[in-house]
């Protein structure tokens, strides 16, 4: 069954984000706008972009291939939602694992990919932090491949922009992983939760994230006339707010309404830095937070987006195939929808009624190219 669009579009004034954000031009590294870009924040599932980067580096070196089997370990299978609910011992190609990890934000797949590339969670995390240091992500530290909360896991909007720019510059051949509309595993169709894909002109990535302590995070990218911009928005209070803020920042960037003299390399903090990591749990996972999110949904549970730059999808979402290696039972992958909705932080995702978009048709492409 194809997922139908289910957002309510409102013609209202733009929203302005009061939380950490940054907008950058990928080609030049120019910072077009920023606010509190050096404030430490929990990345949540934006961590999976670093997991992707480390994996792409391993592909580049020849350590692994896209058809390398990824085996679900007991540790990976035990990860909390969102997840695919595969059993220990089940296998999929790295190509399919990346699709499931990035579209569904599957924590079990992120762990399995990390173990495959790094040999263990600890080995992979060491690579994550080494790459962060090499890239100049001075205020980032990772403790796992999936972004689940824990002491020592933090980043900043600036650092995430550095990572996102590196992904787009160094690995354009893998950009399609971040713009997939969804995937099917042979049991069900799983749409991407990024509301901009297919609904914002030129949108082509990248990742969303949520935990109580972080709020609703989003890294969004879009390309128009050969120019790619990336927006990082942290700590919004709903699915709708992160989509609205992302769309509004990107549009202003394309309209040349925003600009600074800084690049990512020259940008410096406006105020003295703190080692404390912001925690917005009291605002997000509380009665106050639930009420705020309820006001972003209509009586039918559809997300009400307010940005005038987000429009209806003009086609049914395309779902690429991403399942297990042949001959394995995939029934378990259909379970756990209720837990996954809770993990995403907003009841608007119930029954996958948010249609998302991005990638190409469900046509196999020969290895070792990614099968977008």
C-alpha positions as CSV (number, residue, x, y, z in Angstrom):
1,X,0.0,0.0,0.0
2,X,1.3,3.5,-0.8
3,X,1.5,6.0,1.9
4,X,-0.7,9.0,1.3
5,X,0.2,12.6,2.2
6,X,-1.4,13.5,5.6
7,X,-0.1,16.9,6.6
8,X,-2.4,19.9,6.9
9,X,-0.9,22.9,5.1
10,X,-1.6,26.3,6.6
11,X,-1.0,29.6,4.9
12,X,0.4,31.5,7.9
13,X,3.4,33.6,8.8
14,X,6.8,32.1,9.0
15,X,8.1,30.7,12.3
16,X,11.5,31.8,13.6
17,X,13.6,29.3,15.5
18,X,14.8,30.4,18.9
19,X,16.9,27.4,19.4
20,X,20.4,26.5,18.2
21,X,20.7,26.5,14.4
22,X,23.1,27.1,11.5
23,X,22.7,27.5,7.8
24,X,25.7,26.9,5.5
25,X,26.5,26.8,1.8
26,X,28.1,23.4,1.0
27,X,30.3,24.6,-1.9
28,X,31.8,27.6,-0.1
29,X,31.5,26.7,3.5
30,X,29.9,30.1,4.1
31,X,27.8,30.5,7.2
32,X,24.6,32.2,6.1
33,X,23.0,32.3,9.5
34,X,23.6,30.9,13.0
35,X,22.4,31.1,16.6
36,X,24.1,29.4,19.5
37,X,26.0,27.2,17.0
38,X,28.6,26.3,19.6
39,X,26.1,25.3,22.4
40,X,26.5,21.7,23.3
41,X,23.5,19.5,22.5
42,X,22.5,15.9,22.5
43,X,22.5,14.8,18.8
44,X,19.9,12.0,19.1
45,X,19.6,10.1,15.8
46,X,21.7,12.8,14.0
47,X,24.5,10.6,15.3
48,X,23.6,8.2,12.4
49,X,25.2,10.7,10.0
50,X,28.6,10.1,11.7
51,X,27.9,6.4,11.6
52,X,27.3,6.8,7.8
53,X,30.5,8.9,7.4
54,X,32.7,6.3,9.1
55,X,31.0,3.6,7.0
56,X,31.6,5.5,3.8
57,X,35.3,5.9,4.8
58,X,35.5,2.2,5.2
59,X,33.9,1.7,1.8
60,X,36.4,4.1,0.3
61,X,39.3,2.3,1.8
62,X,38.1,-1.1,0.5
63,X,37.7,-2.5,4.0
64,X,34.0,-3.4,3.2
65,X,31.7,-3.4,0.2
66,X,28.0,-2.5,-0.2
67,X,27.2,-6.2,-0.5
68,X,29.1,-7.1,2.7
69,X,26.7,-9.0,5.0
70,X,25.6,-7.2,8.2
71,X,24.8,-9.7,10.9
72,X,22.3,-8.8,13.7
73,X,24.1,-9.5,17.0
74,X,22.4,-9.9,20.4
75,X,23.6,-6.4,21.3
76,X,22.2,-4.9,18.1
77,X,18.8,-6.8,18.5
78,X,18.5,-5.6,22.1
79,X,18.6,-1.8,21.2
80,X,15.4,0.1,22.0
81,X,13.2,1.6,19.3
82,X,13.0,2.9,16.7
83,X,14.2,-0.4,15.3
84,X,13.6,-3.1,12.7
85,X,13.1,-5.9,15.3
86,X,15.3,-8.4,13.4
87,X,16.5,-11.4,15.4
88,X,20.1,-12.2,16.3
89,X,21.8,-14.0,13.4
90,X,19.6,-12.5,10.7
91,X,21.6,-10.9,7.8
92,X,21.2,-8.1,5.3
93,X,23.6,-6.4,2.9
94,X,25.3,-3.2,4.1
95,X,23.5,-1.4,1.3
96,X,20.1,-2.4,2.7
97,X,21.2,-1.9,6.3
98,X,22.1,1.8,5.5
99,X,18.7,2.3,3.9
100,X,16.8,1.0,6.9
101,X,19.1,2.8,9.3
102,X,18.6,6.2,7.7
103,X,14.9,6.0,6.6
104,X,13.5,4.4,9.8
105,X,16.3,5.7,12.0
106,X,16.7,2.1,13.2
107,X,18.8,1.9,16.3
108,X,19.4,-1.9,15.9
109,X,20.7,-1.4,12.4
110,X,23.0,1.4,13.4
111,X,24.5,-0.9,16.1
112,X,24.8,-3.8,13.6
113,X,26.5,-1.5,11.0
114,X,28.9,-0.2,13.6
115,X,29.8,-3.7,14.7
116,X,30.4,-4.8,11.1
117,X,32.6,-1.8,10.3
118,X,34.4,-1.4,13.6
119,X,34.5,-5.0,14.9
120,X,32.7,-4.0,18.0
121,X,30.7,-1.1,19.4
122,X,33.8,0.2,21.1
123,X,35.9,-0.1,18.0
124,X,33.4,1.8,15.9
125,X,33.0,4.5,18.5
126,X,36.7,5.0,18.5
127,X,36.6,5.6,14.8
128,X,33.6,8.0,15.2
129,X,35.6,10.2,17.6
130,X,38.8,10.0,15.6
131,X,36.9,11.2,12.5
132,X,35.2,13.9,14.5
133,X,38.6,15.2,15.6
134,X,40.1,14.9,12.1
135,X,37.2,17.0,10.7
136,X,37.5,19.7,13.3
137,X,34.4,18.9,15.3
138,X,35.9,20.3,18.4
139,X,32.8,20.1,20.6
140,X,31.5,16.6,19.7
141,X,31.9,13.2,21.4
142,X,30.1,10.0,20.6
143,X,29.5,6.9,22.8
144,X,27.4,4.8,20.4
145,X,26.5,4.5,16.7
146,X,22.8,5.3,17.1
147,X,22.5,8.4,19.2
148,X,20.7,6.8,22.2
149,X,21.3,9.1,25.3
150,X,24.1,8.6,27.7
151,X,26.8,10.6,29.4
152,X,29.5,11.8,27.0
153,X,27.3,12.0,23.9
154,X,27.1,15.6,22.7
155,X,27.7,17.8,19.7
156,X,26.9,21.3,18.4
157,X,25.1,22.8,15.5
158,X,28.4,24.0,14.0
159,X,30.0,20.5,14.3
160,X,27.0,18.9,12.7
161,X,27.2,21.3,9.9
162,X,30.9,20.4,9.4
163,X,30.0,16.7,9.3
164,X,27.1,17.2,6.9
165,X,29.2,19.3,4.5
166,X,31.9,16.6,4.6
167,X,29.3,14.0,3.7
168,X,28.1,16.0,0.7
169,X,31.5,17.0,-0.5
170,X,33.4,13.7,0.0
171,X,30.7,11.2,-0.8
172,X,28.4,12.6,-3.5
173,X,27.9,9.0,-4.8
174,X,26.1,8.1,-1.5
175,X,23.9,11.2,-1.3
176,X,20.9,9.2,-2.4
177,X,20.8,7.4,1.0
178,X,19.7,10.6,2.6
179,X,16.9,11.4,0.2
180,X,15.0,8.1,0.0
181,X,11.2,8.4,0.2
182,X,11.0,5.1,2.0
183,X,11.7,1.4,1.7
184,X,9.8,-1.8,1.7
185,X,11.1,-5.0,3.3
186,X,8.6,-7.3,1.6
187,X,6.2,-7.1,4.6
188,X,5.4,-3.4,4.9
189,X,6.3,0.0,3.5
190,X,8.3,2.3,5.8
191,X,8.2,6.0,4.8
192,X,10.9,8.5,5.7
193,X,10.0,10.9,8.5
194,X,11.7,13.9,7.0
195,X,8.8,16.1,6.0
196,X,10.8,18.2,3.6
197,X,11.6,15.5,1.1
198,X,9.2,15.9,-1.8
199,X,7.5,18.8,-0.1
200,X,10.2,21.5,-0.2
201,X,11.7,22.5,-3.6
202,X,15.0,20.8,-4.1
203,X,15.0,19.0,-0.7
204,X,17.6,16.1,-0.8
205,X,18.3,15.1,2.8
206,X,19.5,14.5,5.4
207,X,18.4,13.2,8.9
208,X,16.0,13.8,11.8
209,X,16.4,12.9,15.5
210,X,14.6,12.9,18.8
211,X,15.2,12.1,22.4
212,X,13.6,13.9,25.4
213,X,16.8,15.7,26.4
214,X,17.4,17.0,22.8
215,X,13.9,17.8,21.6
216,X,13.2,17.5,17.9
217,X,16.4,17.9,15.8
218,X,16.8,18.1,12.0
219,X,19.5,18.4,9.5
220,X,18.0,19.4,6.1
221,X,19.6,19.9,2.8
222,X,18.3,21.2,-0.5
223,X,19.8,21.9,-3.9
224,X,18.7,24.4,-6.5
225,X,20.5,25.4,-9.7
226,X,23.6,23.5,-8.5
227,X,23.8,25.2,-5.1
228,X,23.3,23.1,-2.0
229,X,22.5,24.5,1.4
230,X,22.4,22.7,4.7
231,X,20.3,23.7,7.7
232,X,20.9,22.3,11.2
233,X,18.0,22.9,13.7
234,X,18.2,21.6,17.3
235,X,15.8,21.4,20.2
236,X,12.4,22.3,18.6
237,X,9.3,21.2,20.4
238,X,7.6,19.1,17.6
239,X,7.8,17.4,14.3
240,X,6.1,20.4,12.7
241,X,8.4,23.0,14.3
242,X,11.6,21.3,13.1
243,X,10.2,21.0,9.6
244,X,9.0,24.6,9.5
245,X,12.2,26.0,10.9
246,X,14.3,24.0,8.4
247,X,12.2,25.1,5.4
248,X,12.2,28.7,6.4
249,X,16.0,28.9,6.9
250,X,16.7,27.1,3.7
251,X,14.3,29.3,1.7
252,X,15.8,32.5,3.1
253,X,19.2,31.2,2.2
254,X,18.2,30.5,-1.4
255,X,16.6,33.9,-1.6
256,X,19.9,35.5,-0.4
257,X,18.1,37.0,2.6
258,X,20.8,35.7,5.0
259,X,24.5,36.1,5.0
260,X,27.5,36.5,7.4
261,X,31.2,37.1,6.8
262,X,32.1,33.8,8.4
263,X,32.8,30.3,7.1
264,X,32.7,27.1,9.1
265,X,36.4,27.4,9.5
266,X,36.4,31.0,10.8
267,X,33.2,31.0,12.8
268,X,33.8,31.7,16.5
269,X,31.5,31.6,19.5
270,X,29.6,34.8,20.4
271,X,29.8,34.1,24.1
272,X,32.0,32.1,26.5
273,X,31.6,28.3,26.0
274,X,30.2,26.0,28.6
275,X,30.9,22.3,29.0
276,X,27.3,21.7,30.1
277,X,25.1,19.8,27.6
278,X,21.7,21.4,27.2
279,X,18.8,19.2,28.5
280,X,15.3,20.2,27.4
281,X,13.5,17.2,28.9
282,X,11.3,19.3,31.1
283,X,10.0,21.2,28.1
284,X,9.6,18.2,25.8
285,X,8.7,15.1,27.7
286,X,6.1,16.7,30.0
287,X,2.5,17.7,30.1
288,X,3.6,21.1,28.7
289,X,5.4,19.4,25.8
290,X,2.6,17.1,25.0
291,X,0.1,20.0,24.9
292,X,2.4,21.9,22.6
293,X,2.6,18.9,20.2
294,X,-1.1,18.3,20.3
295,X,-1.6,21.9,19.0
296,X,0.5,20.9,15.9
297,X,-2.0,18.2,14.9
298,X,-5.4,18.5,13.5
299,X,-8.4,16.3,14.7
300,X,-7.3,13.6,12.3
301,X,-3.8,13.4,13.7
302,X,-2.2,15.1,10.7
303,X,0.8,17.4,11.3
304,X,0.0,21.0,10.7
305,X,2.9,22.7,9.0
306,X,3.0,26.4,8.9
307,X,5.9,27.3,6.6
308,X,4.6,28.6,3.3
309,X,7.5,26.9,1.6
310,X,6.3,23.3,2.4
311,X,3.8,22.1,-0.2
312,X,1.8,18.9,-0.9
313,X,3.6,16.0,-2.5
314,X,2.8,15.8,-6.1
315,X,3.3,12.0,-6.4
316,X,3.0,8.9,-4.4
317,X,6.1,8.0,-2.5
318,X,8.6,5.6,-4.1
319,X,9.7,2.8,-1.9
320,X,13.0,1.0,-2.6
321,X,13.5,-2.5,-1.5
322,X,15.6,-3.0,1.6
323,X,15.2,-6.4,3.3
324,X,17.1,-9.4,4.5
325,X,19.4,-11.6,2.4
326,X,17.1,-14.1,0.7
327,X,15.6,-17.1,2.5
328,X,15.2,-15.5,5.9
329,X,12.0,-14.9,7.8
330,X,11.2,-11.2,7.8
331,X,7.9,-11.3,9.8
332,X,9.5,-9.7,12.9
333,X,10.2,-6.6,11.0
334,X,6.5,-5.7,10.9
335,X,6.2,-5.5,14.7
336,X,6.7,-2.7,17.1
337,X,4.9,0.2,15.5
338,X,3.6,1.5,18.8
339,X,7.0,1.5,20.4
340,X,8.5,3.2,17.4
341,X,5.9,6.0,17.5
342,X,6.8,6.6,21.1
343,X,10.5,6.7,20.2
344,X,9.9,9.4,17.6
345,X,8.2,11.6,20.2
346,X,5.0,12.5,18.4
347,X,1.7,10.7,17.9
348,X,1.4,12.3,14.5
349,X,3.6,9.4,13.2
350,X,1.0,6.8,14.0
351,X,0.5,4.3,11.3
352,X,3.2,6.0,9.2
353,X,0.7,8.6,8.0
354,X,3.4,11.1,7.4
355,X,4.4,10.6,3.7
356,X,8.0,11.3,2.9
357,X,10.1,11.3,-0.2
358,X,13.4,11.5,-1.9
359,X,15.0,8.6,-3.7
360,X,14.4,6.9,-7.0
361,X,12.3,4.0,-8.2
362,X,12.5,0.5,-6.7
363,X,14.8,-0.8,-9.3
364,X,17.9,-2.9,-8.4
365,X,21.3,-1.4,-9.3
366,X,24.2,-3.7,-9.7
367,X,26.7,-3.9,-6.8
368,X,28.8,-2.2,-5.6
369,X,26.8,0.9,-6.4
370,X,24.1,1.8,-3.8
371,X,20.7,0.6,-4.9
372,X,18.7,3.8,-4.6
